[in-house]
Amino acid sequence: MTAASWLLGRSAAGASARGRPRRAAVPARRELLAVAAALAALGAAAFGAYVVRGGLYWDDWENAATTMHPPSGFLGPIDLRLALYRPVLAVLLPLPHELAGDHPAPQLAIGIALTVAMVWCFYLVLRTAGLATRHAGPIAALTLLFPYSTATRLWPTGAVNNVAVALYLLGLCAGLRALDADGERRRRLGRTAIVLYVVGVLTYEAVALPALASVAVYALARGWRPALAQWRREVPFVVGATLLVGVATTRRVESIAGAAGHAVTIATEGVALLARSLVPFVTAPVWAVAAGLAVAGALSIALERRLAADDARRAALRRGWALVGIGAVAAAVAYGMFVPAPPTYAPLHGGTADRINLLAALAFAVLAYGAALVLGGLAAATLPRARLVGPVVSAMACLLVAAGWAVRLVERQGEWERASALQREVLRPLARGAAQLPRGSTVYSFGHPRFAAPGVPVFATSWDLNGAVRATTGDPTLSAYPLGRHGRLWCEANRPGPTPTINNAELLARYGRAFLLDVASGRLLPIASRASCRALNRRLAAGALLTGPATGTPPTARAGAVGARRLGPAG
């Protein structure tokens, strides 16, 4: 009997007399289609309203502008810097903008579709590994509802990273199938697994460590001997792709000391996120959740000693704890590639930063489902005469977690929807004044928050508002930069500019072609000289722009100016 036999609650009858690991049945096409339809329906229910009310954010705007007005060169809208270390992602990012332009609803729908497809691939892995449908289905549903990876569901650019996870999961399926095959078919499936792993790593390197850890999944499902044989063929290619990304990346990498500190932060916040995931309706202290798990573990050990070795209730308890352990180890592996990343990548950070939980979402879903099975197993062992008490308690616990995650997901969607609404407040006055802006003008927006919630951007950096104005006006000569609510202007001798922001990339303009957008009043105020720049700065400091009269009106557009062009509907 393999490790998977008792984990999955199956007998060893399927193993041969020689002790070969049993081969899991390949899911039927009808089953896979039914699961795809069910996940699509769940995705529509969970995200449909957001697709209507959400918008484009952060990198979305820059990607939209670059796609609409690609720089000169044979790569067109493909970002050369990104193509150096994530070549597949660099090709994928412009595609939603090519298909949908700057319209948010189709792009958000594409992002949700990619999420559903990734979760379906996860279901396929669970079934191919031998997990029964009654277990794989709830785990997949929980994965789709996981509320702490919103950047990979609610942010179109972040959602493209689901492609990397889907490729990794399909590679895992191919590797598992290769272990069940013989001859040329085995070699073909093995090569397919390698290609999928490598392409996945070149899409988003976060899947590199999980791909290297695939040997554990192989061994759990099929035994160590065939697993190691398959794994040895995969390792050189996965390591090579990972080294290529590491050498070519333009991302900042932490020092050894910084990475060690970041590892501690990830571990600490990961445990806190586990507590939030298991008890979603309240903010339970970590120690309380840990104590609950310890008590459940002690009760399980005590009850197991009283049960016969072939008792189904004993197998149910072991199955639940096995899934809890697998989920915990998988979460550690999922976070491993983020250890050298900057400190902004932490499990409890919200908004665009919670993409660190992209792969951990799968692990937490397995862990939460395992905990529900443990509760059911404890109930069944405590009340032996009630045959259905175990499954009923497990189902209720799983539904309770799913409901809590759904509530948290709606709350997170509200944060992103608020950011979209605030963006419209910034873009609306620009729509009215766009025709009066000379070509080559730079607009500094003031009076709006940079973030609607922690990590959820409105207009916050040198690229998002800039890209939004270029994409929605169709004029690549215009520039825009958010000052937020507390930003100030530099009033240099020859040109104005903003004070430094989070990425220290400021847009400088020329006097006479620079304007300050007062979002509260909706007025565009010209910055014609150093004196007017200083006067505006004083009003910024005093908050007078919120009520004071304009210092002038934008000049009438000259020949070659924007003309009658205006902003379209804000995203």
For each residue, the residues with C-beta under 8 A, 3 or more apart:
1: 5 6 11 12 15
2: 5 12 15 21 22 220 221 222 223
3: 6 7 219 220 223
4: 7 8 10 21 22 24 129 130 220 221 222
5: 1 2 8 10 11 12 15 22
6: 1 3 9 315 318 319 322
7: 3 4 220 318 319 322 323
8: 4 5 130 131 132 135 319
9: 6 132 312 315 316 319
10: 4 5 14 22 130 132
11: 1 5 14
12: 1 2 5 15 22
13:
14: 10 11 22 23
15: 1 2 5 12 19 20 21 22
16: 19 20
17:
18:
19: 15 16
20: 15 16
21: 2 4 15 221 222 223 226
22: 2 4 5 10 12 14 15 130
23: 14 180
24: 4 127 128 129 130 176 180 221
25:
26: 128 177
27: 31 32 124 127 128 133
28: 31 32
29: 32 33
30: 33 34
31: 27 28 34 35 127 133
32: 27 28 29 35 36 120 124
33: 29 30 36 37
34: 30 31 37 38
35: 31 32 38 39 120 123 137 140
36: 32 33 39 40 116 120
37: 33 34 40 41
38: 34 35 41 42 137 141
39: 35 36 42 43 116 119 120 123 140 141 144
40: 36 37 43 44 116
41: 37 38 44 45
42: 38 39 45 46 141 144 145
43: 39 40 46 47 112 113 115 116 144
44: 40 41 47 48
45: 41 42 48
46: 42 43 144 145 406 409
47: 43 44 50 51 108 112 153 154 413
48: 44 45 51 52
49: 52 53 413
50: 47 53 54 108 154 413 416 417
51: 47 48 54 105 108 109 112
52: 48 49 105
53: 49 50 417 420
54: 50 51 104 105 108 154 413 416 417 420
55: 104 416 417 419 420 423 424 570 571
56: 60 61 64 102 104 107 156 468 571
57: 60 61 155 156 157 352 416 419 420 423 456 457 464
58: 61 62 155 157 352 457 460 461 463 464
59: 62 63 157 463 464
60: 56 57 63 64 107 155 156 157 464 467 571
61: 56 57 58 64 65 102 463 464 465 466 467 468 471 571
62: 58 59 65 66 463 464 466 467
63: 59 60 66 67 77 93 94 97 157 467
64: 56 60 61 67 68 97 101 102 467 468 471
65: 61 62 68 69 466 467 468 470 471 476
66: 62 63 69 70 71 77 79 94 467
67: 63 64 70 77 94 97 98
68: 64 65 97 101 102 470 471 474 476
69: 65 66 470 476
70: 66 67 73 76 77
71: 66 76
72:
73: 70 76 80
74:
75: 78 80 83
76: 70 71 73 94
77: 63 66 67 70 94 97 98
78: 75 82 83 90 91 94
79: 66 82 83 90 93
80: 73 75 83 84 90
81: 84 250
82: 78 79 85 86 89 90 93
83: 75 78 79 80 86 87 90 91
84: 80 81 87 248 249 250
85: 82 205 244 245 248 249 250 251
86: 82 83 89 90 202 203 204 205 245
87: 83 84 90 91 202
88: 91 92 163 164 199 202 203
89: 82 86 92 93 160 161 163 164 202 203 204
90: 78 79 80 82 83 86 87 93
91: 78 83 87 88 94 95
92: 88 89 95 160 163 203
93: 63 79 82 89 90 96 97 157 160
94: 63 66 67 76 77 78 91 97 98
95: 91 92 98 99
96: 93 99 100 106 107 110 111 156 160
97: 63 64 67 68 77 93 94 100 101 102 107
98: 67 77 94 95
99: 95 96 106 110
100: 96 97 103 106 107 110
101: 64 68 97
102: 56 61 64 68 97 471 472 568 571
103: 100 106 107 571
104: 54 55 56 107 108 156 420 571
105: 51 52 54 108 109
106: 96 99 100 103 109 110
107: 56 60 96 97 100 103 104 110 111 156
108: 47 50 51 54 104 105 111 112 154 156
109: 51 105 106 112 113
110: 96 99 100 106 107 113 114 156 159
111: 96 107 108 114 115 153 154 155 156 158 159 160 162
112: 43 47 51 108 109 115 116 153 159
113: 43 109 110 116 117
114: 110 111 117 118 159 160 162 163 166
115: 43 111 112 118 119 144 152 153 159 162
116: 36 39 40 43 112 113 119 120 144
117: 113 114 120 121 162 166
118: 114 115 121 122 162 163 165 166 169
119: 39 115 116 122 123 140 143 144
120: 32 35 36 39 116 117 123 124 140
121: 117 118 124 125 165 166 169 170 173
122: 118 119 125 126 139 140 143 169 362
123: 35 39 119 120 126 127 136 137 139 140
124: 27 32 120 121 127 128 169 170 173
125: 121 122 128 129 169 172 173 176 217
126: 122 123 129 131 135 136 139 140
127: 24 27 31 123 124 130 131 133 136
128: 24 26 27 124 125 172 173 176 177 221
129: 4 24 125 126 176 217 220 221
130: 4 8 10 22 24 127 221
131: 8 126 127 135 136 139
132: 8 9 10 135 136
133: 27 31 127 136 137
134: 137 138
135: 8 126 131 132 138 139 369
136: 123 126 127 131 132 133 139 140
137: 35 38 123 133 134 140 141
138: 134 135 141 142 369 398 402
139: 122 123 126 131 135 136 142 143 365 366 369
140: 35 39 119 120 122 123 126 136 137 143 144 365
141: 38 39 42 137 138 144 145 402
142: 138 139 145 146 365 368 369 398 401 402 405
143: 119 122 139 140 146 361 362 365
144: 39 42 43 46 115 116 119 140 141
145: 42 46 141 142 402 405 406 409
146: 142 143 149 277 357 361 364 365 405 409
147: 150 280 405 406 408 409 411 412
148: 273 276 277 347 354 357 361 364 408
149: 146 152 153 354 355 357 358 360 361
150: 147 153 154 155 350 351 354 409 412 413 416
151: 154 155 158 351 352 353 354 355 455
152: 115 149 155 158 159 161 162 355 357 358 361
153: 47 111 112 115 149 150 158 159
154: 47 50 54 108 111 150 151 158 159 412 413 416
155: 57 58 60 111 150 151 152 158 159 352 355 416
156: 56 57 60 96 104 107 108 110 111 159 160
157: 57 58 59 60 63 93 160
158: 111 151 152 153 154 155 161 352 355
159: 110 111 112 114 115 152 153 154 155 156 162
160: 89 92 93 96 111 114 156 157 163
161: 89 152 158 164 165 203 204 206 355 358
162: 111 114 115 117 118 152 159 165 166 358
163: 88 89 92 114 118 160 166 167 203 204
164: 88 89 161 167 168 200 201 203 204 206 207
165: 118 121 161 162 168 169 200 204 207 358 359 362
166: 114 117 118 121 162 163 169 170
167: 163 164 170 171 196 197 199 200 203 207
168: 164 165 171 172 196 197 200 207 210 211
169: 118 121 122 124 125 165 166 172 173
170: 121 124 166 167 173 174 196
171: 167 168 174 175 192 193 194 195 196 197 200 211 214
172: 125 128 168 169 175 176 193 214 217
173: 121 124 125 128 169 170 176 177
174: 170 171 177 178 189 190 192 193 196
175: 171 172 178 179 189 190 193 214 218 230 234
176: 24 125 128 129 172 173 179 180 217 218 221 222
177: 26 128 173 174 180 181 189
178: 174 175 181 186 187 189 190 192 193 230
179: 175 176 186 218 221 222 226 227 230
180: 23 24 176 177 222
181: 177 178 185 186 189
182: 185 186
183: 186 187
184: 187 188
185: 181 182 188 189
186: 178 179 181 182 183 189 190
187: 178 183 184 190 191
188: 184 185 191 192
189: 174 175 177 178 181 185 186 192 193
190: 174 175 178 186 187 193 194 230 233 234
191: 187 188 194 195
192: 171 174 178 188 189 195 196
193: 171 172 174 175 178 189 190 196 197 230 234
194: 171 190 191 197 198 233 234 237 238
195: 171 191 192 198 199
196: 167 168 170 171 174 192 193 199 200
197: 167 168 171 193 194 200 201 207 211 214 234 237 238 241
198: 194 195 201 202 237 238 240 241
199: 88 167 195 196 202 203
200: 164 165 167 168 171 196 197 203 204 207 211
201: 164 197 198 204 205 207 208 211 238 241 242 245
202: 86 87 88 89 198 199 205 241 244 245
203: 86 88 89 92 161 163 164 167 199 200 207
204: 86 89 161 163 164 165 200 201 207
205: 85 86 201 202 208 242 245 246 249 337
206: 161 164 209 334 337 338 358 359
207: 164 165 167 168 197 200 201 203 204 210 211 337 359
208: 201 205 211 212 238 241 242 245 337
209: 206 212 213 333 334 336 337
210: 168 207 213 214 330 333 334 359
211: 168 171 197 200 201 207 208 214 234 238
212: 208 209 215 235 238 239
213: 209 210 216 217 333
214: 171 172 175 197 210 211 217 218 231 234
215: 212 218 219 227 228 230 231
216: 213 219 220 227 329
217: 125 129 172 176 213 214 220 221
218: 175 176 179 214 215 221 222 226 227 230 231
219: 3 215 216 222 223 224 227 228
220: 2 3 4 7 129 216 217 326
221: 2 4 21 24 128 129 130 176 179 217 218
222: 2 4 21 176 179 180 218 219 226 227
223: 2 3 21 219 226 227
224: 219 227 228
225: 228 229
226: 21 179 218 222 223 229 230
227: 179 215 216 218 219 222 223 224 230 231
228: 215 219 224 225 231 232
229: 225 226 232 233
230: 175 178 179 190 193 215 218 226 227 233 234
231: 214 215 218 227 228 234 235
232: 228 229 235
233: 190 194 229 230 236
234: 175 190 193 194 197 211 214 230 231 237 238
235: 212 231 232 238 239
236: 233 239 240
237: 194 197 198 234 240 241
238: 194 197 198 201 208 211 212 234 235 241 242
239: 212 235 236 242 243
240: 198 236 237 243 244
241: 197 198 201 202 208 237 238 244 245
242: 201 205 208 238 239 245 246
243: 239 240 246 247
244: 85 202 240 241 247 248
245: 85 86 201 202 205 208 241 242 248 249
246: 205 242 243 249 253
247: 243 244
248: 84 85 244 245
249: 84 85 205 245 246 253
250: 81 84 85
251: 85 341
252: 342
253: 246 249 340 341
254: 258 259 262 339 340 341 342 343
255: 258 259
256: 259 260
257: 260 261
258: 254 255 261 262 343
259: 254 255 256 262 263 339 340
260: 256 257 263 264
261: 257 258 264 265 343
262: 254 258 259 265 266 338 339 340 341 342 343 345
263: 259 260 266 267 339
264: 260 261 267 268
265: 261 262 268 269 343 346
266: 262 263 269 270 335 338 339 345 346 347 356
267: 263 264 270 271
268: 264 265 271 272
269: 265 266 272 273 346 347 348
270: 266 267 273 274 331 332 335 347 360
271: 267 268 274 275 286 290
272: 268 269 275 276 286 347 348
273: 148 269 270 276 277 347 348 357 360 364
274: 270 271 277 278 289 328 331 364 367
275: 271 272 278 279 284 285 286 288 289 290
276: 148 272 273 279 280 283 284
277: 146 148 273 274 280 364 367 368 401 405
278: 274 275 284 289 367 368 371 401
279: 275 276 282 284 289 404
280: 147 276 277 401 403 404 405 407 408
281: 404 407
282: 279
283: 276
284: 275 276 278 279 288 289
285: 275 288 289
286: 271 272 275 289 290
287: 290 291
288: 275 284 285 291 292
289: 274 275 278 279 284 285 286 292 293
290: 271 275 286 287 293 294
291: 287 288 294 295
292: 288 289 295 296
293: 289 290 296 297 324 371
294: 290 291 297 298
295: 291 292 298 299
296: 292 293 299 300 374 375 378
297: 293 294 300 301 321
298: 294 295 301 302
299: 295 296 302 303 378
300: 296 297 303 304 317 321 374 377 378
301: 297 298 304 305
302: 298 299 305 306
303: 299 300 306 307 313 314 317 378 381 382
304: 300 301 307 314 317 318
305: 301 302
306: 302 303 381
307: 303 304 311 313 314 381
308: 311 314
309: 314
310:
311: 307 308 314 315
312: 9 315 316
313: 303 307 316 317 377 380 381 384 390
314: 303 304 307 308 309 311 317 318 381
315: 6 9 311 312 318 319
316: 9 312 313 319 320 373 376 377 380 390
317: 300 303 304 313 314 320 321 374 377 378 381
318: 6 7 304 314 315 321 322
319: 6 7 8 9 315 316 322 323 370 373 377
320: 316 317 323 324 370 371 372 373 374 375 376 377
321: 297 300 317 318 324 325 370 374
322: 6 7 318 319 325 326 370
323: 7 319 320 326 327 366 367 369 370 373
324: 293 320 321 327 328 367 370 371 374
325: 321 322 328 329 370
326: 220 322 323 329 330 366 367 370
327: 323 324 330 331 363 364 365 366 367 368 370
328: 274 324 325 331 332 363 367
329: 216 325 326 332 333
330: 210 326 327 333 334 362 363 366
331: 270 274 327 328 334 335 360 363 364 367
332: 270 328 329 335 336
333: 209 210 213 329 330 336 363
334: 206 209 210 330 331 358 359 360 362 363
335: 266 270 331 332 338 339 347 356 360
336: 209 332 333 339
337: 205 206 207 208 209 340 341
338: 206 262 266 335 341 345 356
339: 254 259 262 263 266 335 336
340: 253 254 259 262 337
341: 251 253 254 262 337 338 344 345 356
342: 252 254 262 345
343: 254 258 261 262 265 346
344: 341 349 353
345: 262 266 338 341 342 349 353 356
346: 265 266 269 343 349 353 356
347: 148 266 269 270 272 273 335 354 356 357 360
348: 269 272 273
349: 344 345 346 353 354 356 454 455
350: 150 353 354 412 415 453 454 455 456
351: 150 151 354 415 451 453 454 455 456 457
352: 57 58 151 155 158 355 455 456 457
353: 151 344 345 346 349 350 356 455
354: 148 149 150 151 347 349 350 351 357 455
355: 149 151 152 155 158 161 352 358
356: 266 335 338 341 345 346 347 349 353 360
357: 146 148 149 152 273 347 354 360 361 364
358: 149 152 161 162 165 206 334 355 361
359: 165 206 207 210 334 362 363
360: 149 270 273 331 334 335 347 356 357 363 364
361: 143 146 148 149 152 357 358 364 365
362: 122 143 165 330 334 359 365 366
363: 327 328 330 331 333 334 359 360 366 367
364: 146 148 273 274 277 327 331 357 360 361 367 368
365: 139 140 142 143 146 327 361 362 368 369
366: 139 323 326 327 330 362 363 369 370
367: 274 277 278 323 324 326 327 328 331 363 364 370 371
368: 142 277 278 327 364 365 371 372 398 401
369: 135 138 139 142 323 365 366 372 373 398
370: 319 320 321 322 323 324 325 326 327 366 367 373 374
371: 278 293 320 324 367 368 374 375 397
372: 320 368 369 375 376 394 395 397 398 401
373: 316 319 320 323 369 370 376 377 394
374: 296 300 317 320 321 324 370 371 377 378
375: 296 320 371 372 378 379 393 394 397
376: 316 320 372 373 379 380 389 390 391 392 393 394 395 397
377: 300 313 316 317 319 320 373 374 380 381 390 394
378: 296 299 300 303 317 374 375 381 382
379: 375 376 382 383 389 390 393
380: 313 316 376 377 383 384 386 389 390 393
381: 303 306 307 313 314 317 377 378 384
382: 303 378 379
383: 379 380 386 389
384: 313 380 381
385:
386: 380 383 389
387:
388: 391 392
389: 376 379 380 383 386 392 393
390: 313 316 376 377 379 380 393 394
391: 376 388 394 395
392: 376 388 389 395 396
393: 375 376 379 380 389 390 396 397
394: 372 373 375 376 377 390 391 397 398
395: 372 376 391 392 398 399
396: 392 393 399 400
397: 371 372 375 376 393 394 400 401
398: 138 142 368 369 372 394 395 401 402
399: 395 396 402 403
400: 396 397 403 404
401: 142 277 278 280 368 372 397 398 404 405
402: 138 141 142 145 398 399 405 406
403: 280 399 400 406 407
404: 279 280 281 400 401 407 408
405: 142 145 146 147 277 280 401 402 408 409
406: 46 145 147 402 403 409 410
407: 280 281 403 404 410 411
408: 147 148 280 404 405 411 412
409: 46 145 146 147 150 405 406 412 413
410: 406 407 413 414
411: 147 407 408 414 415
412: 147 150 154 350 408 409 415 416
413: 47 49 50 54 150 154 409 410 416 417
414: 410 411 417 418
415: 350 351 411 412 418 419 452 453 456
416: 50 54 55 57 150 154 155 412 413 419 420 452 456
417: 50 53 54 55 413 414 420 421
418: 414 415 421 422 452 453 456
419: 55 57 415 416 422 423 451 452 453 456 457 458
420: 53 54 55 57 104 416 417 423 424 571
421: 417 418 424 425
422: 418 419 425 426 448 449 452 458
423: 55 57 419 420 426 427 458 459 468 570 571
424: 55 420 421 427 428 570
425: 421 422 428 448 519
426: 422 423 429 430 445 448 458 459 465 482 517 519 570
427: 423 424 430 431 468 469 472 567 570 571
428: 424 425 431 432 522 567 570
429: 426 432 433 517 519 522 523 524
430: 426 427 433 434 443 469 480 517 524 567
431: 427 428 434 472 566 567 568 570
432: 428 429 522 566
433: 429 430 436 437 517 524 554
434: 430 431 437 473 478 562 565 566 567
435: 557 562 563 564 565 566
436: 433 524 553 554 555 556 557 561 562
437: 433 434 441 443 478 515 524 554 557 561 562
438: 441 513 555 557 558 561 562
439: 475 477 478 560 561 562
440: 477 478 513
441: 437 438 477 478 479 509 513 514 515
442: 478 479 480 481 507 508 509 513 514 515
443: 430 437 469 478 479 480 481 514 515 516 517 524
444: 480 481 482 483 487 489 496 498 514 515 516 517 527
445: 426 448 459 465 480 481 482 483 517 519
446: 483 484 485 487 516 517 518 519 540 545
447: 485 518 519 520 545 546
448: 422 425 426 445 458 459 482 484 485 519
449: 422 452 458 484 485
450: 457 458 459 460 482 484 485
451: 351 419 454 455 456 457 458 460
452: 415 416 418 419 422 449 456 457 458
453: 350 351 415 418 419 456
454: 349 350 351 451
455: 151 349 350 351 352 353 354 451
456: 57 350 351 352 415 416 418 419 451 452 453
457: 57 58 351 352 419 450 451 452 460 461 464
458: 419 422 423 426 448 449 450 451 452 482
459: 423 426 445 448 450 464 465 468 482 484
460: 58 450 451 457 464 482 484 501 502
461: 58 457 464 482 501 502 503 505
462: 466 481 501 503 505 506 507
463: 58 59 61 62 466 467 505
464: 57 58 59 60 61 62 457 459 460 461 467 468 482
465: 61 426 445 459 468 469 480 481 482
466: 61 62 65 462 463 469 470 479 480 481 507
467: 60 61 62 63 64 65 66 463 464 470 471
468: 56 61 64 65 423 427 459 464 465 471 472 480 571
469: 427 430 443 465 466 472 473 475 478 479 480 567
470: 65 68 69 466 467 473 474 475 476 478 479
471: 61 64 65 68 102 467 468 474
472: 102 427 431 468 469 567 568 570 571
473: 434 469 470 478 562 565 566 567
474: 68 470 471 565
475: 439 469 470 478 562 565
476: 65 68 69 470
477: 439 440 441
478: 434 437 439 440 441 442 443 469 470 473 475 562
479: 441 442 443 466 469 470 507 509
480: 430 442 443 444 445 465 466 468 469 507
481: 442 443 444 445 462 465 466 498 506 507
482: 426 444 445 448 450 458 459 460 461 464 465 487 501
483: 444 445 446 486 487 488 489 498 499 540
484: 446 448 449 450 459 460 487 501
485: 446 447 448 449 450
486: 483
487: 444 446 482 483 484 498 499 501 540
488: 483 498 499 537 540 541
489: 444 483 496 497 498 499 516 527 533 536 537 540
490: 496 497 498 499 506
491: 496 530 533 534 537
492: 495 496 497 508 530
493: 530
494: 510 511
495: 492 508 509 510 511 514
496: 444 489 490 491 492 508 509 511 514 527 530 533
497: 489 490 492 506 507 508 509
498: 444 481 483 487 488 489 490 501 506 507
499: 483 487 488 489 490 506
500: 504 506
501: 460 461 462 482 484 487 498 504 505 506
502: 460 461
503: 461 462
504: 500 501
505: 461 462 463 501
506: 462 481 490 497 498 499 500 501
507: 442 462 466 479 480 481 497 498
508: 442 492 495 496 497
509: 441 442 479 495 496 497 513 514 527
510: 494 495 513 514
511: 494 495 496 514 527 528 529 530 533
512: 526 528
513: 438 440 441 442 509 510
514: 441 442 443 444 495 496 509 510 511 526 527 533
515: 437 441 442 443 444 524 525 526 527 554
516: 443 444 446 489 524 525 527 536 545
517: 426 429 430 433 443 444 445 446 523 524 525
518: 446 447 521 522 523 524 525 545 546 550
519: 425 426 429 445 446 447 448 522
520: 447 545 546
521: 518 545 546 547 550
522: 428 429 432 518 519
523: 429 517 518 550
524: 429 430 433 436 437 443 515 516 517 518 553 554
525: 515 516 517 518 536 545 550 551 552
526: 512 514 515 532 551 552 553 554 555
527: 444 489 496 509 511 514 515 516 532 533 536
528: 511 512 532 552
529: 511 532 533
530: 491 492 493 496 511 533 534
531: 534 535
532: 526 527 528 529 535 536 551 552
533: 489 491 496 511 514 527 529 530 536 537
534: 491 530 531 537 538
535: 531 532 538 539 551
536: 489 516 525 527 532 533 539 540 545 551
537: 488 489 491 533 534 540 541
538: 534 535 541 542 544
539: 535 536 542 543 544 545 548
540: 446 483 487 488 489 536 537 543 545
541: 488 537 538
542: 538 539
543: 539 540 546
544: 538 539 547 548
545: 446 447 516 518 520 521 525 536 539 540 548
546: 447 518 520 521 543
547: 521 544
548: 539 544 545
549:
550: 518 521 523 525 553
551: 525 526 532 535 536
552: 525 526 528 532
553: 436 524 526 550
554: 433 436 437 515 524 526
555: 436 438 526 558
556: 436
557: 435 436 437 438 561 562 563
558: 438 555 561
559:
560: 439
561: 436 437 438 439 557 558
562: 434 435 436 437 438 439 473 475 478 557 565
563: 435 557
564: 435
565: 434 435 473 474 475 562
566: 431 432 434 435 473
567: 427 428 430 431 434 469 472 473 570
568: 102 431 472
569:
570: 55 423 424 426 427 428 431 472 567
571: 55 56 60 61 102 103 104 420 423 427 468 472
